[in-house]
Amino acid sequence: MLVPTKKTINHRNKKRKYRSLSGSTFRLFLKHLKNIHKASAVVAEILWFLNKSIHQIGNFITLEEILRLQVQNIALVQEKSKWICLYRLCSKHSHSTITVHYLPDYLWKRLCQLINSDSPFVFSNRNGGPILSVQIDKLFKKAGKSAGITKSVTSLSLRPSCGRISSEEKHLQEVSPAEWRQLCHKFPSPVEKRGRKSKYCPRTMLNGILYHLRTGCPFRKLPLDYPPGLSIDSQYRRWKRNGIFDDLLRERKN
């Protein structure tokens, strides 16, 4: 029986490294992928959009979660909904967790065009079953080579680098309680305000605005963690009109 050495154990405990694509490289990769396999291009766009939206909380969407997407998971609301439900299997507790995510209009339309009435899965093969992640990764690598990308492109390449946020996104991330204590002086205190007082926390309102700007999600469809969309929208307009919001973004950029 082989006993693992200390060097082997350390190697296993190391986090898997990957090289994230830049925005321009991703657009080039996507152009070539569309010519090879349109369904895989939609998968890549969803991974890219969702991972850019949620990576600041240390979480990512996996390729398997997207490929398990079923038609019923995008038809929960019979109105003009742009939400999808993804299931993540938890091996430790033998159950799955459900997460709901917003998609922009253009991506939602492309996703709906892939629906096949003969299959419960959105991304299905000719036999009606789900496309395997191995097949998608092969197509990603083929498109990467076609685009002239030196490093092999996989689904991990569509995740932002861990702990690294681009300068264009940094000022749109959520405001933590510690940062709020440094920024709250820019917002009028309840004593200085006239009229009816707001029943919502200004920091929560601000984070709802930043989520809207970061993801493109309409105010009326913000996650339930934030106050009502109409309240956030009107507050955003007031802060823009008073110049408070622009001052805040300028300070965060610096």
N, C-alpha and C positions, 0 to 999 in steps of 0.2 A: 504493500500500500504506500503510495506516495504522500509524503507530508508536505503541505505547501510551505514554502519558505517565507520569510518576512518580506522579501522583495516581491514575491508573487502576491501576497496579501495586499501590500500597498498599491500594487498595480491594479488590483480588482477594485479597490476603494476609490481610485481616482475617478473624477467625473469625466464623462465622455466629452471630448472636445469637438467642436465643429466650427466651421467658418461661415459666418452669416453673409448673405449677399447684400450689396448696397442697393439703393433704390434704382439707380441707372442700370446696374447689372441685372437686377430682377426683371426690369422691363424688357431688356434684350433677351433674357432667358425665356420670358413668357411669350414673346413674339415667335420664337422658334418652336416652343412647345405647342402653340396653337396650330401650327402647320403639321405637327406630328400626331397630336391626339387632343381634340377639343375638350373632352371630359376631364382629362388630366390638367388642362390649363385652368378649368374652373376650380378644381381641387387646390391647385397652387395659389390661386387668387384668394380663396377663402382662408387658407392657412396663413397667407401673408397678412391679410387684413385683420383677422382675429388675433393673431399673435402680436401684431403691432399695437393692438388695442389693450391687451390685458397683461403684457409682459412686465409692466411696472409693479404688479403685485406678486411677481415671482412665479407666475403660472404660464403654461403653454397649452395649446391645442395640439393633439397628436394626429398623425395621418390616419390611424385606425379609427379615431372618433369620427372623422369626416366620412370615411368610407362606410361606416355603419349607419349613416344617416338614412332614415326611411321616409317615405312619402308622408306618412302620418305625422312625422316630427316637424314638418314645415307647413302643415295644414291645420294647426290647432285653433286658429281663429279664422272664421269665414269672411273676414273683411280684407282690406288691403294690408295684410300683415307682412312684415319684413323680418320676422324672427324665426330662428331655428332652435330646436332642442337637441343637445348632444348628450350622449350617455358615456360615462367613464366607469369602467369596471374596477372595483376595489378588491384585490385578491386577499388582503388581510381579513376583511370582514365579509367577503363573499356577497357583496351587494353592489349596486351601481348608483352613482350620483348623477343628477340631471342638472345641466347648465343651459341657460337660455341666452342667445346671442343675437344681436342686431346685425343685419346686412344692408349695405346701401342698395339703392334701387337697381343700378346697373348689374350688380352681382346677383341680386335676387332674381332678376329676369333670366339671366344665363343659367342659374340653378334650376329654375322651373322648366326651362326648355329641355332639360335632360330627363325629365320624368317619363318613365315608360309604364303604361297601364298594365303591362304583363309582369311587372316586377315590383315588390314592395320597397326595394332599395333604389335610391336616387342614382347612385353610381353603380350600375349593373353591367354585367357582361352579357354575351349573346344568349347564355342559358338562363338569364334572369337572376343569377346570384350576384353577390357583391364583388366588385373588383378587388383583388388582393393588393396589399400594400407593396409586396415585392414587385408586382407588375408596374405600379405607379413609380416606384423608385427607379426602375430600369428606364422608364420613359423620361424621368427627370434627368438622369445621367446622359441619355442620348441627346436631349435638348441642350444640355450644358455643353457637350462636346460640339454640337452643331453651332452654338453661339460663340465658340472659341474661348470658353471659360476654362482656365487651367485646372482649378480644383474641381473634384467630382461634386456634382450637385445632387443632394438628397433632400428629403423632407425636413431634415434638421437645418439645412441651409436657409430655410424660410422663417427661421426664428431670429429675432434680434439677439445680438450678443448679450450674454448674461452680465448684468450689472452695468451695461454701457447703453446710454440713451443719447441719441443724436442731439445736437444743439437746437435743431428745429423742433424737437419734441419736448425737450426738458422743461420749458416754461409752461407746457400744457398738462404736465403730470399733476396728480392730486396734491393738495396742500395738506401736509401732516399737522397734527396738533402743535408740535414744536415750532414748525415754520409759521403757523397761524399766529402764534404769540408775537412774532416779529413783524407780521404784516397787518395785524388787525388795526393798528393805529391809522391806517389809510382809509378805513371804513368809518362812517359816522356812528357814534355811540347811540344807544336807544334814547338817552337824555336829549341829544341834539336833534333827533328826528322829530318831524311834525306829523300829525295825523295818526292813523292806526298803526300800532307796532306789528312787525312781522312775527309770526309764531314759529318761523323756521330759523335754524342756526345759519348765520351768514357763511360760515366755512362750508357747510353742506351745500348751500346754494351755489357757492363759488365752484365747488368740485363738480356739481352738476353742469355748470356752464363749461368748465374745462373738458368734461367728458363729451359734451356736444361738439366742441371745437376739435377735439382729438379724433373722434370716430366718425363725425358727420351724422350721428343719430339725431333725428328730429326731437325737439323738446317734448312733444306729446308722447314720445315712445321711449323716454329715458327709463333705465332700470328702476325698480321699486325702492331701491336704497336711497334715492334722491326725492326731494319734495316734488309736488305736482309740476308738470311741465309749464303750465300757464304762469305759475308763480315764479319759476326760474327765468322764463322768457321775459317777463315784465321787469324783474330785478336786473337782468342783464342789460336791458334797454336803459334803465335808470343809471346804472354804473357807467355805461358807455357815454351817455349824455353828459354826465358830470365829470368825465375824464378819469374816474377812479380806476376803471378796469384797464385802460391803456397804461396808466402809471404802474399798476400792479405787474403787468406783463413785462414792462420795461425793466422793472427792478429785478424780476426773476431771471430775465435774460442776462443781466449783468452779474 
